[in-house]
Amino acid sequence: MNKISIGQSELMASQISLGIMRMNALSVEEAKTVIETAISEGIDHFDHADIYGKGASETIFGQAFKKLGISRDSVILQTKTGIVPGIMYDFSKEHIIQSVEESLTRLQTDYVDTLLLHRPDALIEPEEVAEAFDELEKSGKVRTFGVSNHNPLQIELLKKFVNQPLIINQLQLSLTHTPMIDAGLNVNRTEAGSVLHEGQLIDYSRINDMTIQPWSPFQSGNGKKGLFFDHPDYLELNKVVNEMAKEKGVAREAIAIAWLLRHPAKMQPIVGTMNPDRIKAITKTTEISLSREEWYKLYLSGGKMLP
């Protein structure tokens, strides 16, 4: 497994991160197997959030990790805060600090390597965020900071007040959810893809040395439910993915991740499978590479057109 630098930080992490959202459905023993498999395959970065499984995903991970007896410093733990499910988003100093304290307890650790603000809070007071970040950094409970699902101006507003670099933006991106790609290709045109829904996030992230972490890399796009694998609305995409997987001797999941890794923005995809065999299959993606032609072939087979 290759390693990449994460944003403007000293963190070096695996090219692929394991998302822990679904770990609440596992027993501690099952979770141990998942974590152990990920680490043996070279994954040392684990993505959490305070709301995953209503906190149970962090709890089970913490219990399983402790039982494995692995050095805390050998892995990178990332968590997110700011969502009060079904009620509001909350970037208040009080909520951020309390959320981190609770995550640390559940994870059974003294610190997290990275804290992300999960989704933009319409009532954000960036001065409060800055105070929370300073306090968490000074206490050693959080080492680095970033955001999730934020656009460039929201990031710029935060940067005006916070003292720490924002090293990550976690964003939805897959072969069937490509607004960040579409907008960059359809410049000064009338097609729907030319609308800057996301404010040129890829270019902004590259200019500002922020690592993009694509989430839901296998999910269907445009509001469709389920995975795009075998989805009736993506027959051509599945044909191309399956042919390419067979040709390269890897699983179809590896092709979908290879498409993300081929982009020069040096992204770090988040994969959320809790299946050890699928983890092994996905990590094979770092053993292959896609040509420019193959990358565009996959993009176009998802129903896109070049201007």
Contacts in CASP RR format, 6 or more apart in sequence:
PFRMAT RR
TARGET T0000
AUTHOR 0000-0000-0000
METHOD contacts of the structure
MODEL  1
MNKISIGQSELMASQISLGIMRMNALSVEEAKTVIETAISEGIDHFDHAD
IYGKGASETIFGQAFKKLGISRDSVILQTKTGIVPGIMYDFSKEHIIQSV
EESLTRLQTDYVDTLLLHRPDALIEPEEVAEAFDELEKSGKVRTFGVSNH
NPLQIELLKKFVNQPLIINQLQLSLTHTPMIDAGLNVNRTEAGSVLHEGQ
LIDYSRINDMTIQPWSPFQSGNGKKGLFFDHPDYLELNKVVNEMAKEKGV
AREAIAIAWLLRHPAKMQPIVGTMNPDRIKAITKTTEISLSREEWYKLYL
SGGKMLP
1 14 0 8 1.000
1 15 0 8 1.000
1 16 0 8 1.000
1 41 0 8 1.000
1 42 0 8 1.000
1 43 0 8 1.000
1 283 0 8 1.000
1 286 0 8 1.000
2 14 0 8 1.000
2 15 0 8 1.000
2 286 0 8 1.000
3 12 0 8 1.000
3 13 0 8 1.000
3 14 0 8 1.000
3 15 0 8 1.000
4 12 0 8 1.000
4 13 0 8 1.000
4 14 0 8 1.000
4 15 0 8 1.000
4 211 0 8 1.000
4 266 0 8 1.000
4 268 0 8 1.000
5 11 0 8 1.000
5 12 0 8 1.000
5 211 0 8 1.000
5 266 0 8 1.000
6 12 0 8 1.000
6 13 0 8 1.000
6 76 0 8 1.000
6 114 0 8 1.000
6 144 0 8 1.000
6 167 0 8 1.000
6 168 0 8 1.000
6 211 0 8 1.000
6 268 0 8 1.000
7 165 0 8 1.000
7 167 0 8 1.000
7 168 0 8 1.000
7 209 0 8 1.000
7 210 0 8 1.000
7 211 0 8 1.000
8 165 0 8 1.000
8 167 0 8 1.000
8 209 0 8 1.000
8 210 0 8 1.000
9 144 0 8 1.000
9 165 0 8 1.000
9 167 0 8 1.000
11 76 0 8 1.000
11 113 0 8 1.000
11 114 0 8 1.000
11 144 0 8 1.000
11 167 0 8 1.000
13 44 0 8 1.000
13 45 0 8 1.000
13 76 0 8 1.000
13 268 0 8 1.000
14 42 0 8 1.000
14 43 0 8 1.000
14 44 0 8 1.000
14 45 0 8 1.000
14 268 0 8 1.000
15 261 0 8 1.000
15 268 0 8 1.000
15 269 0 8 1.000
15 286 0 8 1.000
16 43 0 8 1.000
16 45 0 8 1.000
16 257 0 8 1.000
16 268 0 8 1.000
16 269 0 8 1.000
16 271 0 8 1.000
16 282 0 8 1.000
16 283 0 8 1.000
16 285 0 8 1.000
16 286 0 8 1.000
17 43 0 8 1.000
17 45 0 8 1.000
17 46 0 8 1.000
17 47 0 8 1.000
17 78 0 8 1.000
17 213 0 8 1.000
17 268 0 8 1.000
17 269 0 8 1.000
17 270 0 8 1.000
17 271 0 8 1.000
18 34 0 8 1.000
18 38 0 8 1.000
18 43 0 8 1.000
18 45 0 8 1.000
18 46 0 8 1.000
18 47 0 8 1.000
18 270 0 8 1.000
18 271 0 8 1.000
18 272 0 8 1.000
18 279 0 8 1.000
19 46 0 8 1.000
19 47 0 8 1.000
19 48 0 8 1.000
19 270 0 8 1.000
19 271 0 8 1.000
19 272 0 8 1.000
20 46 0 8 1.000
20 47 0 8 1.000
20 48 0 8 1.000
20 52 0 8 1.000
20 57 0 8 1.000
20 58 0 8 1.000
20 61 0 8 1.000
20 272 0 8 1.000
21 49 0 8 1.000
21 52 0 8 1.000
21 53 0 8 1.000
21 57 0 8 1.000
21 272 0 8 1.000
22 52 0 8 1.000
22 57 0 8 1.000
22 272 0 8 1.000
22 273 0 8 1.000
22 274 0 8 1.000
23 31 0 8 1.000
23 34 0 8 1.000
23 52 0 8 1.000
23 56 0 8 1.000
23 57 0 8 1.000
23 60 0 8 1.000
23 61 0 8 1.000
23 274 0 8 1.000
24 52 0 8 1.000
24 53 0 8 1.000
24 54 0 8 1.000
24 55 0 8 1.000
24 56 0 8 1.000
24 57 0 8 1.000
24 60 0 8 1.000
25 274 0 8 1.000
26 34 0 8 1.000
26 60 0 8 1.000
26 274 0 8 1.000
27 60 0 8 1.000
28 60 0 8 1.000
28 63 0 8 1.000
28 64 0 8 1.000
28 67 0 8 1.000
29 64 0 8 1.000
30 274 0 8 1.000
31 60 0 8 1.000
31 61 0 8 1.000
31 63 0 8 1.000
31 64 0 8 1.000
32 64 0 8 1.000
32 67 0 8 1.000
32 68 0 8 1.000
33 276 0 8 1.000
34 64 0 8 1.000
34 274 0 8 1.000
34 276 0 8 1.000
34 279 0 8 1.000
35 46 0 8 1.000
35 61 0 8 1.000
35 64 0 8 1.000
35 65 0 8 1.000
35 68 0 8 1.000
35 70 0 8 1.000
36 68 0 8 1.000
37 276 0 8 1.000
37 279 0 8 1.000
37 280 0 8 1.000
38 46 0 8 1.000
38 279 0 8 1.000
39 70 0 8 1.000
39 74 0 8 1.000
39 75 0 8 1.000
41 279 0 8 1.000
41 280 0 8 1.000
41 283 0 8 1.000
42 283 0 8 1.000
43 279 0 8 1.000
43 283 0 8 1.000
44 74 0 8 1.000
44 75 0 8 1.000
44 76 0 8 1.000
45 75 0 8 1.000
45 76 0 8 1.000
45 78 0 8 1.000
45 268 0 8 1.000
46 61 0 8 1.000
46 75 0 8 1.000
46 76 0 8 1.000
46 77 0 8 1.000
46 78 0 8 1.000
47 78 0 8 1.000
47 79 0 8 1.000
47 80 0 8 1.000
47 170 0 8 1.000
47 213 0 8 1.000
47 270 0 8 1.000
48 57 0 8 1.000
48 58 0 8 1.000
48 61 0 8 1.000
48 77 0 8 1.000
48 78 0 8 1.000
48 79 0 8 1.000
48 80 0 8 1.000
48 103 0 8 1.000
48 107 0 8 1.000
48 112 0 8 1.000
49 79 0 8 1.000
49 80 0 8 1.000
49 81 0 8 1.000
49 83 0 8 1.000
49 118 0 8 1.000
50 58 0 8 1.000
50 79 0 8 1.000
50 80 0 8 1.000
50 81 0 8 1.000
50 82 0 8 1.000
50 83 0 8 1.000
50 99 0 8 1.000
50 102 0 8 1.000
50 103 0 8 1.000
51 80 0 8 1.000
51 83 0 8 1.000
51 85 0 8 1.000
51 118 0 8 1.000
52 58 0 8 1.000
54 85 0 8 1.000
55 106 0 8 1.000
58 79 0 8 1.000
58 103 0 8 1.000
58 106 0 8 1.000
58 107 0 8 1.000
59 106 0 8 1.000
61 107 0 8 1.000
62 106 0 8 1.000
62 107 0 8 1.000
62 108 0 8 1.000
62 109 0 8 1.000
63 108 0 8 1.000
65 75 0 8 1.000
65 107 0 8 1.000
65 108 0 8 1.000
66 108 0 8 1.000
72 109 0 8 1.000
76 113 0 8 1.000
76 114 0 8 1.000
77 107 0 8 1.000
77 109 0 8 1.000
77 112 0 8 1.000
77 113 0 8 1.000
77 114 0 8 1.000
78 112 0 8 1.000
78 113 0 8 1.000
78 114 0 8 1.000
78 115 0 8 1.000
78 116 0 8 1.000
78 168 0 8 1.000
79 100 0 8 1.000
79 103 0 8 1.000
79 107 0 8 1.000
79 112 0 8 1.000
79 114 0 8 1.000
79 115 0 8 1.000
79 116 0 8 1.000
80 115 0 8 1.000
80 116 0 8 1.000
80 117 0 8 1.000
80 118 0 8 1.000
80 148 0 8 1.000
80 170 0 8 1.000
81 95 0 8 1.000
81 96 0 8 1.000
81 99 0 8 1.000
81 100 0 8 1.000
81 103 0 8 1.000
81 115 0 8 1.000
81 116 0 8 1.000
81 117 0 8 1.000
81 118 0 8 1.000
82 89 0 8 1.000
82 90 0 8 1.000
82 91 0 8 1.000
82 95 0 8 1.000
82 96 0 8 1.000
82 99 0 8 1.000
82 117 0 8 1.000
82 118 0 8 1.000
82 119 0 8 1.000
82 121 0 8 1.000
83 89 0 8 1.000
83 90 0 8 1.000
83 118 0 8 1.000
83 119 0 8 1.000
84 90 0 8 1.000
84 95 0 8 1.000
88 121 0 8 1.000
89 118 0 8 1.000
89 119 0 8 1.000
89 120 0 8 1.000
89 121 0 8 1.000
89 122 0 8 1.000
89 123 0 8 1.000
90 121 0 8 1.000
91 117 0 8 1.000
91 121 0 8 1.000
91 123 0 8 1.000
91 124 0 8 1.000
91 125 0 8 1.000
91 128 0 8 1.000
91 129 0 8 1.000
92 125 0 8 1.000
92 128 0 8 1.000
93 128 0 8 1.000
93 129 0 8 1.000
93 131 0 8 1.000
93 132 0 8 1.000
93 135 0 8 1.000
96 115 0 8 1.000
96 117 0 8 1.000
96 128 0 8 1.000
96 129 0 8 1.000
96 132 0 8 1.000
96 133 0 8 1.000
96 136 0 8 1.000
97 132 0 8 1.000
97 135 0 8 1.000
97 136 0 8 1.000
100 112 0 8 1.000
100 115 0 8 1.000
100 136 0 8 1.000
100 141 0 8 1.000
100 142 0 8 1.000
101 141 0 8 1.000
103 112 0 8 1.000
104 110 0 8 1.000
104 111 0 8 1.000
104 112 0 8 1.000
104 141 0 8 1.000
110 140 0 8 1.000
110 141 0 8 1.000
111 140 0 8 1.000
111 141 0 8 1.000
111 142 0 8 1.000
111 143 0 8 1.000
112 141 0 8 1.000
112 142 0 8 1.000
112 143 0 8 1.000
113 143 0 8 1.000
113 144 0 8 1.000
114 142 0 8 1.000
114 143 0 8 1.000
114 144 0 8 1.000
114 145 0 8 1.000
114 146 0 8 1.000
114 167 0 8 1.000
114 168 0 8 1.000
115 133 0 8 1.000
115 136 0 8 1.000
115 142 0 8 1.000
115 144 0 8 1.000
115 145 0 8 1.000
115 146 0 8 1.000
116 145 0 8 1.000
116 146 0 8 1.000
116 147 0 8 1.000
116 148 0 8 1.000
116 168 0 8 1.000
116 170 0 8 1.000
117 129 0 8 1.000
117 146 0 8 1.000
117 147 0 8 1.000
117 148 0 8 1.000
117 150 0 8 1.000
117 158 0 8 1.000
118 148 0 8 1.000
118 149 0 8 1.000
119 148 0 8 1.000
119 149 0 8 1.000
120 149 0 8 1.000
120 150 0 8 1.000
120 151 0 8 1.000
120 154 0 8 1.000
124 157 0 8 1.000
124 158 0 8 1.000
126 157 0 8 1.000
126 158 0 8 1.000
126 160 0 8 1.000
126 161 0 8 1.000
126 162 0 8 1.000
127 161 0 8 1.000
129 158 0 8 1.000
129 161 0 8 1.000
129 162 0 8 1.000
130 161 0 8 1.000
130 162 0 8 1.000
130 163 0 8 1.000
133 142 0 8 1.000
133 145 0 8 1.000
133 162 0 8 1.000
133 163 0 8 1.000
133 164 0 8 1.000
134 163 0 8 1.000
136 142 0 8 1.000
137 143 0 8 1.000
137 145 0 8 1.000
137 164 0 8 1.000
144 164 0 8 1.000
144 165 0 8 1.000
144 167 0 8 1.000
145 162 0 8 1.000
145 164 0 8 1.000
145 165 0 8 1.000
145 166 0 8 1.000
145 167 0 8 1.000
146 166 0 8 1.000
146 167 0 8 1.000
146 168 0 8 1.000
146 169 0 8 1.000
146 210 0 8 1.000
147 154 0 8 1.000
147 155 0 8 1.000
147 158 0 8 1.000
147 166 0 8 1.000
147 168 0 8 1.000
147 169 0 8 1.000
147 170 0 8 1.000
148 168 0 8 1.000
148 169 0 8 1.000
148 170 0 8 1.000
148 171 0 8 1.000
148 213 0 8 1.000
149 169 0 8 1.000
149 170 0 8 1.000
149 171 0 8 1.000
149 172 0 8 1.000
150 158 0 8 1.000
150 169 0 8 1.000
151 198 0 8 1.000
151 199 0 8 1.000
151 201 0 8 1.000
152 199 0 8 1.000
152 200 0 8 1.000
152 201 0 8 1.000
152 204 0 8 1.000
155 166 0 8 1.000
155 169 0 8 1.000
155 204 0 8 1.000
155 208 0 8 1.000
155 210 0 8 1.000
158 166 0 8 1.000
159 166 0 8 1.000
166 210 0 8 1.000
167 209 0 8 1.000
167 210 0 8 1.000
167 211 0 8 1.000
168 210 0 8 1.000
168 211 0 8 1.000
168 212 0 8 1.000
168 213 0 8 1.000
169 201 0 8 1.000
169 205 0 8 1.000
169 210 0 8 1.000
169 211 0 8 1.000
169 212 0 8 1.000
169 213 0 8 1.000
170 212 0 8 1.000
170 213 0 8 1.000
170 214 0 8 1.000
170 215 0 8 1.000
170 270 0 8 1.000
171 180 0 8 1.000
171 198 0 8 1.000
171 201 0 8 1.000
171 212 0 8 1.000
171 213 0 8 1.000
171 214 0 8 1.000
171 215 0 8 1.000
172 214 0 8 1.000
172 215 0 8 1.000
172 216 0 8 1.000
172 219 0 8 1.000
173 180 0 8 1.000
173 181 0 8 1.000
173 212 0 8 1.000
173 214 0 8 1.000
173 215 0 8 1.000
173 217 0 8 1.000
173 260 0 8 1.000
173 267 0 8 1.000
174 214 0 8 1.000
174 216 0 8 1.000
174 217 0 8 1.000
174 218 0 8 1.000
174 219 0 8 1.000
174 221 0 8 1.000
174 228 0 8 1.000
174 256 0 8 1.000
174 260 0 8 1.000
175 228 0 8 1.000
175 237 0 8 1.000
175 241 0 8 1.000
175 256 0 8 1.000
175 259 0 8 1.000
175 298 0 8 1.000
175 299 0 8 1.000
175 302 0 8 1.000
176 219 0 8 1.000
176 220 0 8 1.000
176 221 0 8 1.000
176 222 0 8 1.000
176 224 0 8 1.000
176 228 0 8 1.000
176 234 0 8 1.000
176 237 0 8 1.000
176 302 0 8 1.000
177 216 0 8 1.000
177 219 0 8 1.000
177 220 0 8 1.000
177 221 0 8 1.000
177 222 0 8 1.000
178 299 0 8 1.000
178 304 0 8 1.000
179 193 0 8 1.000
179 197 0 8 1.000
179 198 0 8 1.000
180 198 0 8 1.000
180 201 0 8 1.000
180 202 0 8 1.000
181 202 0 8 1.000
181 299 0 8 1.000
182 193 0 8 1.000
182 194 0 8 1.000
182 304 0 8 1.000
183 193 0 8 1.000
183 194 0 8 1.000
183 195 0 8 1.000
183 196 0 8 1.000
183 197 0 8 1.000
183 198 0 8 1.000
183 199 0 8 1.000
183 200 0 8 1.000
184 200 0 8 1.000
184 202 0 8 1.000
184 203 0 8 1.000
185 306 0 8 1.000
185 307 0 8 1.000
186 193 0 8 1.000
186 194 0 8 1.000
186 307 0 8 1.000
187 194 0 8 1.000
188 194 0 8 1.000
189 307 0 8 1.000
191 307 0 8 1.000
201 212 0 8 1.000
202 212 0 8 1.000
202 263 0 8 1.000
202 265 0 8 1.000
204 210 0 8 1.000
205 211 0 8 1.000
205 212 0 8 1.000
205 265 0 8 1.000
206 264 0 8 1.000
206 265 0 8 1.000
211 266 0 8 1.000
211 267 0 8 1.000
211 268 0 8 1.000
212 265 0 8 1.000
212 267 0 8 1.000
212 268 0 8 1.000
213 267 0 8 1.000
213 268 0 8 1.000
213 269 0 8 1.000
213 270 0 8 1.000
214 260 0 8 1.000
214 267 0 8 1.000
214 268 0 8 1.000
214 269 0 8 1.000
214 270 0 8 1.000
215 270 0 8 1.000
217 256 0 8 1.000
217 257 0 8 1.000
217 260 0 8 1.000
217 269 0 8 1.000
217 270 0 8 1.000
217 271 0 8 1.000
218 227 0 8 1.000
218 228 0 8 1.000
218 229 0 8 1.000
218 253 0 8 1.000
218 256 0 8 1.000
218 271 0 8 1.000
219 226 0 8 1.000
219 227 0 8 1.000
219 228 0 8 1.000
220 226 0 8 1.000
220 227 0 8 1.000
220 228 0 8 1.000
220 231 0 8 1.000
220 233 0 8 1.000
220 234 0 8 1.000
221 228 0 8 1.000
224 231 0 8 1.000
224 233 0 8 1.000
228 234 0 8 1.000
228 237 0 8 1.000
228 238 0 8 1.000
229 238 0 8 1.000
229 241 0 8 1.000
229 252 0 8 1.000
229 253 0 8 1.000
230 238 0 8 1.000
231 238 0 8 1.000
234 302 0 8 1.000
236 301 0 8 1.000
236 302 0 8 1.000
236 303 0 8 1.000
237 298 0 8 1.000
237 301 0 8 1.000
237 302 0 8 1.000
237 303 0 8 1.000
238 252 0 8 1.000
239 301 0 8 1.000
240 297 0 8 1.000
240 298 0 8 1.000
240 301 0 8 1.000
241 252 0 8 1.000
241 255 0 8 1.000
241 256 0 8 1.000
241 298 0 8 1.000
241 301 0 8 1.000
242 252 0 8 1.000
244 255 0 8 1.000
244 294 0 8 1.000
244 298 0 8 1.000
245 251 0 8 1.000
245 252 0 8 1.000
245 254 0 8 1.000
245 255 0 8 1.000
248 254 0 8 1.000
248 255 0 8 1.000
248 288 0 8 1.000
250 258 0 8 1.000
250 281 0 8 1.000
250 284 0 8 1.000
250 285 0 8 1.000
250 287 0 8 1.000
250 288 0 8 1.000
251 278 0 8 1.000
251 281 0 8 1.000
251 282 0 8 1.000
251 284 0 8 1.000
253 271 0 8 1.000
253 278 0 8 1.000
253 281 0 8 1.000
253 282 0 8 1.000
253 285 0 8 1.000
254 281 0 8 1.000
254 282 0 8 1.000
254 284 0 8 1.000
254 285 0 8 1.000
254 288 0 8 1.000
255 285 0 8 1.000
255 298 0 8 1.000
257 269 0 8 1.000
257 271 0 8 1.000
257 282 0 8 1.000
257 285 0 8 1.000
258 285 0 8 1.000
258 288 0 8 1.000
258 289 0 8 1.000
258 290 0 8 1.000
259 290 0 8 1.000
259 295 0 8 1.000
259 298 0 8 1.000
259 299 0 8 1.000
260 267 0 8 1.000
260 269 0 8 1.000
261 267 0 8 1.000
261 269 0 8 1.000
261 285 0 8 1.000
261 286 0 8 1.000
262 289 0 8 1.000
262 290 0 8 1.000
262 294 0 8 1.000
262 295 0 8 1.000
263 295 0 8 1.000
271 279 0 8 1.000
271 282 0 8 1.000
273 279 0 8 1.000
273 282 0 8 1.000
290 298 0 8 1.000
296 306 0 8 1.000
300 306 0 8 1.000
END
